[in-house]
């Protein structure tokens, strides 16, 4: 079922590639840079909705984390085909606008995770939460765990050694894995529904820093040619979304090796 779900999500997002084409001959690094932004946004929303249905079905049959991973694989198809930082810089794009789109993707990931977890039901290793104010998703531990998304920033700085799409995607997947692992370890009893959106949001903050404080007012293409552009600028908005969906799911799975809890149904 997982393989079929990934295939269906990949097919859904493959239909969003052509409408997202930019003047540089590749899907725009941001939806705003597509030659026709409105059709690109509509096609992407359609792919998201179709893939969300698939993710919910997979989540219901297996579990919510696997459902989110399936959705992430679909988003990754668009990410792998879309433009990189060079296309943003030499296509007269704006890193600040890219950050705004990344925040929009963070909101999309948040809504998607809430829907998938609500439809899928408790995880197989879920435990009874006796103190929601501490272990609930919005409890003290749950909120603390969301700050694990900040690990996306050092992951990009250390892993994204070049401007290639593979490096950017690899960095955000690693960042997502670290965020998922740390978030789960910080709040092992808390349903991880709110762990997915924060790596995208912190990645967007990193883009804003790269666009303002670190760029020091210099044009994006000039910084890129001089090789002085911060690595925080390398991942594009869709990269951050795909990396968080896939990486956090892997990190949550990884955390099972460290967490010893008694299932609620045991």
SULCOR-V497916 format. One record per backbone hydrogen bond with DSSP energy under -0.5 kcal/mol. CO is the residue of the C=O (numbers start at 1). NH is the residue of the N-H. E is the energy in kcal/mol with one decimal. If there is no record, write none. Layout:
CO|NH|E + CO|NH|E
This chain:
1|5|-2.6 + 2|6|-2.6 + 3|7|-2.2 + 4|8|-2.5 + 5|9|-2.4 + 6|10|-2.5 + 7|11|-2.3 + 8|12|-2.2 + 9|13|-2.2 + 10|14|-1.5 + 11|15|-1.0 + 12|15|-0.6 + 13|16|-1.1 + 14|17|-0.9 + 14|18|-0.6 + 15|19|-0.5 + 16|20|-0.6 + 17|20|-0.9 + 18|21|-1.6 + 20|28|-3.1 + 21|35|-3.3 + 22|25|-1.6 + 26|22|-2.4 + 27|83|-2.6 + 29|238|-0.5 + 30|33|-1.1 + 31|34|-1.4 + 34|37|-0.6 + 36|40|-1.8 + 37|41|-2.7 + 38|42|-2.5 + 39|43|-2.7 + 40|44|-2.2 + 41|45|-2.6 + 42|46|-2.4 + 43|47|-2.3 + 44|48|-2.5 + 45|49|-2.6 + 46|50|-2.4 + 47|51|-2.6 + 48|52|-2.4 + 49|53|-1.7 + 50|54|-1.7 + 51|55|-2.9 + 52|56|-2.2 + 53|57|-2.0 + 54|58|-2.7 + 55|59|-2.8 + 56|60|-2.2 + 57|61|-2.2 + 58|62|-2.8 + 63|67|-1.8 + 64|68|-2.4 + 65|69|-2.1 + 66|70|-2.3 + 67|71|-2.0 + 68|72|-2.3 + 69|73|-2.1 + 70|74|-1.5 + 71|75|-2.2 + 72|76|-2.3 + 73|77|-0.9 + 74|77|-0.9 + 74|78|-1.0 + 75|79|-2.1 + 76|80|-2.9 + 77|81|-1.2 + 78|82|-1.3 + 81|27|-0.7 + 84|88|-1.6 + 85|89|-2.8 + 86|90|-3.0 + 87|91|-0.7 + 88|93|-2.9 + 89|92|-1.0 + 94|98|-1.9 + 95|99|-2.0 + 96|100|-1.9 + 97|101|-2.1 + 98|102|-2.0 + 99|103|-2.1 + 100|104|-1.7 + 101|105|-2.2 + 102|106|-2.1 + 103|107|-1.8 + 104|108|-2.0 + 105|109|-2.8 + 106|110|-2.2 + 107|111|-2.4 + 108|112|-2.7 + 109|113|-2.5 + 110|114|-2.1 + 111|115|-2.4 + 112|116|-2.8 + 113|117|-2.4 + 114|118|-2.1 + 115|119|-2.5 + 116|120|-2.6 + 117|121|-1.6 + 123|126|-2.1 + 126|264|-3.6 + 128|130|-0.8 + 131|134|-2.1 + 131|135|-2.9 + 132|136|-1.6 + 133|140|-2.4 + 134|141|-2.1 + 134|142|-0.9 + 136|139|-2.1 + 136|142|-0.6 + 139|143|-2.7 + 140|144|-2.0 + 141|145|-2.5 + 142|146|-1.1 + 143|147|-0.7 + 144|147|-1.1 + 145|148|-1.8 + 146|149|-1.7 + 147|150|-1.8 + 148|151|-2.0 + 149|152|-1.9 + 150|153|-1.4 + 150|154|-0.7 + 151|155|-1.7 + 152|156|-2.0 + 153|157|-2.1 + 154|158|-2.3 + 155|159|-2.5 + 156|160|-1.6 + 159|161|-2.3 + 163|85|-0.5 + 164|168|-2.0 + 165|169|-2.8 + 166|170|-2.6 + 167|171|-2.3 + 168|172|-2.0 + 169|173|-2.1 + 170|174|-2.2 + 171|175|-2.5 + 172|176|-2.4 + 173|177|-2.5 + 174|178|-2.5 + 175|179|-2.2 + 176|180|-2.9 + 177|181|-2.7 + 178|182|-2.8 + 179|183|-2.7 + 180|184|-1.9 + 181|185|-2.2 + 182|186|-2.4 + 183|187|-1.6 + 185|188|-0.5 + 187|190|-1.0 + 191|194|-0.6 + 192|195|-1.5 + 195|199|-0.5 + 196|200|-0.5 + 197|201|-2.0 + 198|202|-2.9 + 199|203|-1.9 + 200|204|-2.0 + 201|205|-2.0 + 202|206|-2.1 + 203|207|-1.8 + 204|208|-2.1 + 205|209|-2.3 + 206|210|-2.4 + 207|211|-2.0 + 208|212|-1.7 + 209|214|-2.7 + 209|215|-0.5 + 212|216|-1.3 + 215|218|-1.7 + 219|223|-2.0 + 220|224|-2.1 + 221|225|-2.4 + 222|226|-2.3 + 223|227|-0.5 + 223|228|-2.5 + 223|229|-1.0 + 224|227|-0.8 + 230|233|-1.9 + 231|234|-1.7 + 236|240|-2.1 + 237|241|-1.9 + 238|242|-2.5 + 239|243|-3.0 + 240|244|-2.1 + 241|245|-2.4 + 242|246|-2.5 + 243|247|-2.5 + 244|248|-2.2 + 245|249|-0.9 + 246|250|-2.0 + 247|251|-2.8 + 248|252|-2.6 + 249|253|-1.9 + 250|254|-2.4 + 251|255|-2.0 + 252|256|-0.6 + 253|256|-0.9 + 254|257|-1.7 + 255|258|-1.8 + 255|259|-1.3 + 258|260|-0.5 + 259|261|-0.6 + 261|263|-0.7 + 263|266|-1.3
